[in-house]
């Protein structure tokens, strides 16, 4: 009986030594996935709470300044670069008078006092303050707050029905460089951006507010100016 026990003990020791001598096998994709799942399951519910995760993580970021309608904002401007478009005047052929000097359609080139309310289907004439005489394009797209959204890939991916026009300096001063409108069959009243692009690179934008047809035609220039002043104040 003792001999049998000794023999059994010796065999067990030999098996243990044999197991210790083997190298561990590399985990397969299946076992790695199992290990990952197991680790995730074993993680406590409040993991990462000490690293300012969740809502606290965004609280340390600087709040971006609001985009004010009727103001020209440079886009993709690197340090030391001068803006491609320094100012702009926009005027329409439906709302506002064209004879009074105080008309919303008679604003001078500006980077902060730009007409920005138009009706759908109203032709918007664009005259920029720029050193370029050609190569600039203007697009009207649904409004976006984040300026980083405006990239070359954003412009290249715009739908065919997006309002756009190539700008070219006219021979005679006082004429627009290009005209475009937002077709009500494709677009609704609301907030938009008029985006200037040098080739495909967005270089500036103006926040516009577009209204339904015949909604602005009944208003005087002073009423239109008040609407713009109120909209600017609300956006600040």
Sine and cosine of phi, psi and omega as CSV:
sin_phi,cos_phi,sin_psi,cos_psi,sin_omega,cos_omega
0.00,0.00,-0.70,0.71,0.02,-1.00
-0.90,0.43,-0.63,0.78,0.00,-1.00
-0.89,0.46,-0.63,0.78,0.01,-1.00
-0.91,0.42,-0.64,0.77,0.00,-1.00
-0.91,0.40,-0.67,0.74,0.01,-1.00
-0.89,0.45,-0.67,0.74,0.01,-1.00
-0.88,0.47,-0.67,0.74,0.02,-1.00
-0.89,0.45,-0.65,0.76,0.00,-1.00
-0.90,0.43,-0.68,0.74,0.00,-1.00
-0.90,0.44,-0.67,0.74,0.03,-1.00
-0.89,0.45,-0.63,0.77,0.01,-1.00
-0.91,0.42,-0.63,0.78,0.02,-1.00
-0.92,0.40,-0.66,0.75,0.01,-1.00
-0.89,0.46,-0.64,0.77,0.03,-1.00
-0.91,0.42,-0.62,0.78,0.00,-1.00
-0.91,0.41,-0.68,0.74,0.03,-1.00
-0.89,0.45,-0.60,0.80,0.01,-1.00
-0.91,0.41,-0.64,0.77,0.01,-1.00
-0.92,0.39,-0.62,0.78,0.00,-1.00
-0.92,0.40,-0.44,0.90,-0.06,-1.00
-0.99,0.14,-0.19,0.98,-0.04,-1.00
-0.99,0.13,0.60,-0.80,0.06,-1.00
-1.00,0.10,0.56,-0.83,0.01,-1.00
-0.93,0.36,0.61,-0.79,0.00,-1.00
-0.99,0.17,0.57,-0.82,0.06,-1.00
-0.91,0.42,0.65,-0.76,-0.02,-1.00
-0.93,0.37,0.60,-0.80,0.07,-1.00
-0.99,0.14,0.12,-0.99,0.03,-1.00
-0.87,0.50,-0.59,0.81,-0.02,-1.00
-0.93,0.38,-0.70,0.72,-0.02,-1.00
-0.94,0.34,-0.56,0.83,0.03,-1.00
-0.90,0.44,-0.66,0.75,0.03,-1.00
-0.90,0.43,-0.63,0.78,0.03,-1.00
-0.90,0.44,-0.68,0.74,0.00,-1.00
-0.90,0.44,-0.64,0.77,0.01,-1.00
-0.91,0.42,-0.68,0.74,0.02,-1.00
-0.90,0.44,-0.67,0.75,0.00,-1.00
-0.90,0.44,-0.65,0.76,0.00,-1.00
-0.91,0.41,-0.65,0.76,0.01,-1.00
-0.92,0.40,-0.60,0.80,0.01,-1.00
-0.92,0.38,-0.59,0.81,-0.05,-1.00
-0.98,0.19,-0.27,0.96,-0.04,-1.00
-0.92,0.38,0.65,-0.76,0.02,-1.00
-0.93,0.38,0.42,-0.91,-0.05,-1.00
-0.89,0.47,-0.48,0.88,-0.06,-1.00
-0.99,-0.15,0.44,0.90,0.01,-1.00
-0.88,0.48,0.72,-0.70,0.01,-1.00
1.00,0.07,0.01,1.00,-0.03,-1.00
-0.90,0.43,-0.45,0.90,-0.01,-1.00
-1.00,0.09,0.02,1.00,-0.04,-1.00
-0.95,-0.32,0.39,0.92,0.00,-1.00
0.85,0.53,0.67,0.74,0.03,-1.00
-0.97,0.23,0.06,-1.00,0.05,-1.00
0.92,0.38,-0.65,-0.76,-0.09,-1.00
-0.89,0.45,-0.54,0.84,-0.03,-1.00
-0.90,0.43,-0.47,0.88,-0.06,-1.00
-0.90,0.43,-0.58,0.81,-0.02,-1.00
-0.99,0.11,-0.24,0.97,-0.08,-1.00
-0.94,0.34,-0.35,0.93,-0.02,-1.00
-1.00,0.09,-0.19,0.98,-0.02,-1.00
-0.98,0.18,0.53,-0.85,0.04,-1.00
-0.95,0.31,0.71,-0.70,0.06,-1.00
-0.95,0.31,0.73,-0.68,-0.02,-1.00
-0.97,0.26,0.59,-0.81,0.00,-1.00
-0.90,0.43,0.59,-0.80,0.00,-1.00
-0.92,0.39,0.46,-0.89,0.06,-1.00
-1.00,0.02,0.84,-0.54,-0.06,-1.00
-0.99,-0.13,0.77,-0.64,0.02,-1.00
-0.91,0.42,0.53,-0.85,0.03,-1.00
0.98,0.19,0.20,0.98,0.03,-1.00
-0.89,-0.45,0.67,-0.74,0.02,-1.00
-1.00,0.06,0.81,-0.58,0.01,-1.00
-0.90,-0.44,0.77,-0.63,0.08,-1.00
-0.96,0.28,0.54,-0.84,0.02,-1.00
-0.83,-0.56,0.58,-0.82,0.08,-1.00
0.80,0.60,0.64,0.77,-0.03,-1.00
-1.00,-0.08,0.87,-0.49,0.00,-1.00
-1.00,0.10,0.32,-0.95,0.02,-1.00
-0.85,0.53,0.75,-0.66,0.02,-1.00
1.00,0.02,-0.24,0.97,0.01,-1.00
-0.99,0.13,0.54,-0.84,0.08,-1.00
-1.00,-0.08,0.56,-0.83,0.00,-1.00
-0.87,0.50,0.65,-0.76,0.05,-1.00
-0.93,0.36,-0.64,0.76,0.03,-1.00
-0.91,-0.41,0.87,-0.50,-0.06,-1.00
-1.00,-0.05,-0.44,0.90,-0.02,-1.00
-0.22,-0.98,0.10,-1.00,-0.03,-1.00
-0.34,-0.94,0.46,-0.89,0.21,-0.98
-0.83,-0.56,0.69,-0.72,0.01,-1.00
-0.84,-0.54,0.69,-0.72,0.09,-1.00
-0.59,-0.81,0.38,-0.92,-0.08,-1.00
-0.86,-0.51,0.09,-1.00,-0.05,-1.00
-0.92,-0.38,0.20,0.98,-0.04,-1.00
-0.84,-0.54,-0.89,0.45,-0.07,-1.00
-1.00,0.04,0.54,-0.84,0.03,-1.00
0.99,0.12,0.43,-0.90,0.01,-1.00
-0.99,0.12,0.20,-0.98,0.04,-1.00
-0.85,-0.53,0.06,1.00,-0.08,-1.00
-0.95,-0.32,-0.55,0.83,-0.04,-1.00
-0.97,0.23,0.59,-0.81,0.01,-1.00
-0.93,0.38,-0.42,0.91,0.00,-1.00
-1.00,0.00,0.20,0.98,-0.06,-1.00
-0.91,0.41,0.51,-0.86,0.08,-1.00
-0.91,0.41,-0.27,0.96,0.01,-1.00
-1.00,-0.08,0.11,0.99,-0.03,-1.00
-0.83,-0.55,0.53,0.85,0.01,-1.00
-0.98,0.19,0.63,-0.78,0.03,-1.00
-0.97,0.24,0.16,-0.99,0.08,-1.00
-0.83,0.56,0.72,-0.69,-0.05,-1.00
-0.41,-0.91,0.34,-0.94,0.12,-0.99
-0.94,-0.34,0.03,1.00,-0.05,-1.00
-0.62,-0.78,-0.23,0.97,0.01,-1.00
-0.84,-0.54,0.95,0.31,-0.10,-1.00
-0.92,-0.39,0.72,-0.69,0.09,-1.00
-0.87,0.50,0.74,-0.67,-0.05,-1.00
-0.73,-0.69,0.07,1.00,0.06,-1.00
-0.94,-0.34,0.78,-0.62,-0.01,-1.00
-0.59,-0.80,0.30,-0.95,0.12,-0.99
-1.00,-0.04,0.42,-0.91,0.19,-0.98
-0.86,0.50,0.60,-0.80,0.00,-1.00
0.97,0.26,0.08,1.00,0.05,-1.00
-1.00,0.00,0.78,-0.63,0.04,-1.00
-0.92,0.40,0.79,-0.61,0.03,-1.00
-0.95,-0.31,0.89,-0.46,0.00,-1.00
-1.00,-0.09,0.71,-0.71,-0.13,-0.99
-0.88,-0.47,0.80,-0.59,0.12,-0.99
-0.76,-0.64,0.94,-0.34,-0.05,-1.00
-1.00,-0.08,0.37,-0.93,0.18,-0.98
-0.98,-0.17,0.97,-0.23,-0.11,-0.99
-0.42,-0.91,0.37,-0.93,0.07,-1.00
-1.00,0.07,-0.25,0.97,0.00,-1.00
-0.98,0.19,0.60,-0.80,0.03,-1.00
-0.95,-0.30,-0.22,0.97,0.06,-1.00
-0.32,-0.95,0.14,-0.99,0.03,-1.00
1.00,-0.06,-0.16,0.99,0.04,-1.00
-1.00,0.00,0.61,-0.79,0.09,-1.00
-0.83,-0.56,0.44,-0.90,0.08,-1.00
-0.81,-0.58,0.72,-0.69,0.03,-1.00
-0.82,-0.58,0.50,-0.87,0.15,-0.99
-0.89,-0.45,0.87,-0.49,-0.10,-1.00
-0.75,-0.66,0.39,-0.92,0.09,-1.00
-0.80,0.59,0.65,-0.76,-0.13,-0.99
-0.89,0.46,0.64,-0.77,0.11,-0.99
-0.76,-0.65,0.68,-0.73,-0.01,-1.00
-0.98,0.22,-0.65,0.76,-0.13,-0.99
-0.99,0.17,0.89,-0.46,0.00,-1.00
-0.90,0.43,-0.37,0.93,-0.01,-1.00
-0.95,0.32,-0.18,0.98,0.06,-1.00
-0.94,0.33,-0.38,0.92,-0.10,-1.00
-1.00,0.02,0.99,-0.14,-0.03,-1.00
-0.80,-0.60,0.13,-0.99,0.05,-1.00
-0.89,0.46,-0.62,0.78,0.01,-1.00
-0.92,0.39,-0.52,0.85,0.06,-1.00
-0.90,0.44,-0.71,0.71,0.00,-1.00
-0.91,0.41,-0.69,0.72,-0.05,-1.00
-0.92,0.39,-0.34,0.94,-0.04,-1.00
-0.99,-0.11,0.05,1.00,-0.03,-1.00
-0.91,0.42,0.55,-0.84,-0.01,-1.00
-0.93,0.36,0.38,-0.92,-0.04,-1.00
-0.87,0.49,-0.54,0.84,-0.05,-1.00
-0.99,0.14,0.04,1.00,0.05,-1.00
-0.89,0.46,0.80,-0.61,0.03,-1.00
-0.88,0.48,0.74,-0.67,-0.04,-1.00
-0.36,-0.93,0.40,-0.92,0.07,-1.00
-0.37,-0.93,0.62,-0.79,0.10,-0.99
-0.99,0.14,0.68,-0.73,-0.04,-1.00
-0.99,-0.13,0.66,-0.75,0.04,-1.00
-0.57,-0.82,0.75,-0.66,-0.05,-1.00
-0.90,0.43,0.81,-0.59,0.00,-1.00
-0.98,0.22,0.35,-0.94,0.02,-1.00
-0.94,0.35,-0.51,0.86,-0.04,-1.00
-0.97,-0.24,0.74,-0.67,0.03,-1.00
-0.91,0.41,0.49,-0.87,0.04,-1.00
1.00,-0.04,-0.16,0.99,0.04,-1.00
-1.00,-0.08,0.43,-0.90,0.00,-1.00
-0.96,0.28,0.39,-0.92,0.05,-1.00
-1.00,0.06,-0.29,0.96,-0.02,-1.00
0.02,-1.00,0.41,-0.91,-0.05,-1.00
-0.71,-0.70,0.62,-0.79,0.04,-1.00
-0.47,-0.88,0.26,-0.97,0.03,-1.00
-0.56,-0.83,0.30,-0.95,0.00,-1.00
-0.97,-0.24,0.90,-0.43,-0.11,-0.99
-0.98,0.22,0.81,-0.59,-0.02,-1.00
-0.93,0.38,-0.25,0.97,0.06,-1.00
-0.95,0.32,-0.38,0.92,-0.04,-1.00
-0.93,-0.37,-0.42,0.91,-0.14,-0.99
-0.76,-0.65,0.41,-0.91,0.00,-1.00
-0.92,-0.38,0.29,-0.96,0.08,-1.00
-0.87,0.50,0.58,-0.81,-0.02,-1.00
0.36,-0.93,-0.38,-0.92,-0.07,-1.00
-0.99,-0.12,0.71,-0.70,-0.04,-1.00
-0.66,-0.75,0.22,-0.98,0.13,-0.99
-0.85,-0.52,0.73,-0.68,0.18,-0.98
-1.00,-0.07,0.92,-0.40,-0.16,-0.99
-0.94,-0.33,0.80,-0.60,0.12,-0.99
-1.00,-0.01,0.70,-0.71,0.03,-1.00
-0.75,-0.66,0.70,-0.72,0.11,-0.99
-0.99,-0.12,0.99,-0.16,-0.22,-0.98
0.95,0.31,-0.89,-0.46,0.09,-1.00
-0.97,-0.25,-0.07,1.00,-0.06,-1.00
-1.00,0.08,0.90,-0.44,0.07,-1.00
-0.90,0.43,0.75,-0.66,-0.07,-1.00
-0.84,-0.54,-0.28,0.96,0.01,-1.00
-0.23,-0.97,0.30,-0.96,0.06,-1.00
-0.43,-0.90,0.39,-0.92,0.10,-0.99
-0.76,-0.65,0.78,-0.63,0.01,-1.00
-0.98,0.22,0.86,-0.51,-0.01,-1.00
-0.94,-0.35,0.39,-0.92,0.16,-0.99
-0.82,-0.57,0.86,-0.51,-0.05,-1.00
-0.95,-0.30,0.68,-0.74,-0.07,-1.00
-0.91,-0.40,0.27,-0.96,0.03,-1.00
-0.91,0.41,0.37,-0.93,-0.01,-1.00
-0.86,0.50,0.66,-0.75,0.01,-1.00
0.95,0.33,0.14,0.99,0.00,-1.00
-0.99,0.14,-0.43,0.90,-0.02,-1.00
-0.96,-0.27,-0.30,0.96,-0.09,-1.00
-0.89,0.45,-0.44,0.90,-0.05,-1.00
-0.99,0.10,-0.05,1.00,-0.09,-1.00
-0.98,-0.18,0.57,-0.82,0.03,-1.00
-0.98,0.18,0.15,-0.99,0.03,-1.00
-0.88,0.48,-0.65,0.76,0.00,-1.00
-0.91,0.41,-0.59,0.81,0.04,-1.00
-0.93,0.37,-0.63,0.78,0.03,-1.00
-0.91,0.41,-0.65,0.76,0.04,-1.00
-0.89,0.46,-0.65,0.76,0.02,-1.00
-0.91,0.41,-0.63,0.78,0.05,-1.00
-0.86,0.51,-0.68,0.73,-0.01,-1.00
-0.93,0.37,-0.64,0.77,0.01,-1.00
-0.89,0.45,-0.66,0.75,0.01,-1.00
-0.91,0.41,-0.64,0.77,0.00,-1.00
-0.92,0.40,-0.62,0.78,0.03,-1.00
-0.91,0.42,-0.70,0.71,-0.01,-1.00
-0.88,0.47,-0.65,0.76,-0.01,-1.00
-0.92,0.39,-0.49,0.87,-0.04,-1.00
-0.99,0.15,-0.33,0.94,-0.07,-1.00
-0.95,0.30,0.00,0.00,0.00,0.00
